[in-house]
């Protein structure tokens, strides 16, 4: 698992120690969502003019459509 974490280039989430810490869990999930948004934006920018299919999938609206949401 440590190799996966190292290759991901993203720090593991910092979940609270207490299961009752709702605010801590919300913060952890918001941090994960911010990372995901940044990665999707980066992928979309890198593929904008070179890989149209990947660029379209990286766009949030297209991804939501593919997932049926």
C-alpha positions in Angstrom: 0.0 0.0 0.0 2.9 2.4 0.7 4.0 2.2 -2.9 0.5 3.1 -4.1 0.4 6.1 -1.8 3.9 7.2 -3.0 2.9 6.9 -6.7 -0.4 8.6 -6.3 1.3 11.9 -5.5 -1.4 12.8 -3.0 -1.2 12.5 0.7 -3.5 10.1 2.4 -6.7 11.6 3.9 -6.4 12.6 7.6 -9.5 11.1 9.1 -10.3 12.0 12.7 -9.6 9.5 15.4 -13.0 9.7 16.9 -16.0 8.4 14.9 -18.1 11.1 16.6 -16.0 13.9 15.0 -18.5 14.8 12.2 -16.8 18.1 11.4 -13.4 16.2 11.1 -14.9 13.8 8.6 -16.5 16.5 6.6 -13.2 18.4 6.4 -11.4 15.2 5.4 -13.9 14.5 2.6 -13.8 18.1 1.4 -10.0 18.0 1.2 -10.3 14.8 -0.9 -12.8 16.5 -3.2 -10.6 19.5 -3.6 -7.7 17.2 -4.7 -10.1 15.4 -7.1 -11.2 18.7 -8.7 -7.6 19.8 -9.1 -6.6 16.6 -10.7 -9.6 16.6 -13.1 -8.9 20.2 -14.0 -5.2 19.4 -14.6 -6.1 16.4 -16.8 -8.6 18.5 -18.8 -6.0 21.3 -19.4 -3.2 18.8 -20.4 -5.4 17.1 -22.9 -7.4 20.1 -24.2 -5.8 20.2 -27.7 -4.0 16.8 -27.9 -6.5 14.1 -26.8 -10.1 15.2 -27.3 -11.7 12.0 -25.9 -9.7 12.2 -22.6 -10.4 15.9 -22.4 -14.1 15.4 -22.8 -14.2 12.7 -20.1 -12.2 14.9 -17.8 -14.8 17.6 -18.1 -17.1 17.3 -15.1 -20.4 17.5 -17.0 -19.4 14.7 -19.3 -18.2 12.6 -16.4 -21.6 13.1 -14.6 -23.4 12.2 -17.8 -21.4 9.0 -18.1 -22.1 8.1 -14.5 -25.8 8.8 -15.0 -26.0 11.5 -12.4 
